[in-house]
Amino acid sequence: MTSTVTTRPLRLGTRPSPMAMEQTGRFAGLFRDRYPKTPLDIVTITSEGDRHRGPLSQIGGKGAFTRSADTRLLDGRIEAAIACSKDLPGPHDRAPGITVGAVLPREDARDALVLSAGHPPVTLADLPPGTRVGTSAPRRAALLRALYPELVPVPIRGNADTRLSGLDTGTLGVDVMIAALAGLRQLGLAARASQILDPAHWLPASGAGIVVIEHRADDPVTGHLLAPVTHGPTRIMLDAERAALATLRGGCLTAASVHAVHDPAAETVTVHAVVLDPAGGAPIRTTASGPATEAPLTGQHAGQELLDAGAASLLDSPS
């Protein structure tokens, strides 16, 4: 069913990377199907995080990817901005006045081991001691130290396609790398996954596989446009995961995983939350369940249970 309502053009901000443009294209298709008479203008925004090649901690963590879009949202140059949820800062670190208006259906949340082109398939367990494993995520580095202490996590930067090119040419400074499976699929490169990592052991990123479209909280027109595009079950999972992160108040260097599962038959949401030891020690885990209609509250409970179990000591640890 489509709407014939004609309204102002919707200016949508997006990063210019191939992955971001693929996500934007998916949203644009859904939006134009529902609002064929509403113009959708795509505005590309190069963020500070895209330009900076050093550690993200030097420029404020994941906020470096959102500050430029946040500024344009708040001053009215765009009405909406698209992003992958796992790349957003914690809710407590966001600029005030910005809210999620639409959520696309969740894709695969798992990570994958990626090798240089032409390398025979291997698993993480097959890699020889001292293998340099590229990753930009403290969560992945902590998991490597805990599960594969003989391997060496090495920080890397750049868009997924740039990292893959550097891995193939030997200029990335690592032997292999860990990447989001959803991102590989968005680029048409799922075949590059040598091993898809079991989420029961290799914990997924909070917000992994979820694309969101944000807007100003005081812009109800855009909010009403975006709401019908939302995938309800994914919104439930996102709300639970983001609420847990907000309760933990972890920073950009936090090694943590919050993964929610929605059961439509039982109308419940279950949150699996873990704070990892950046040094590779024992993690602190919890699981909380509740009604799907109270997803944020269930996420808050999970985060608070972690804090009550002593997770603050790990959240404050250097990575």
Buried (B, 14 or more C-beta within 10 A) or exposed (E): EEBEEEBEEBBBBBBBBBBBBBBBEBBBEBBBEBBEEBEBEBBEBEBBBBEBEEBBBEBBBBBBBBBBBBBBBBEEEBBBBBBBBBBBBBBEBBBEEBBBBBBBBBBBBBBBBBBBEEEEEBEBEEBEEEBBBBBBBBBBBBBBBBBBEEBBBBBBBBBBBBBBBBBBEEEBEBBBBBBBBBBBBBBEBBEBBBBBBEBEEBBBBBBBBBBBBBBBBEBEEBBEBBEEBBBEBBBBBBBBBBBBBBBBBBBBBBBBBBBBBBEEEEEBBBBBBBBBBBEBEEBBBBEBBBEBEBBBBBBBBBBBBBBEEEBBEBBEBEB
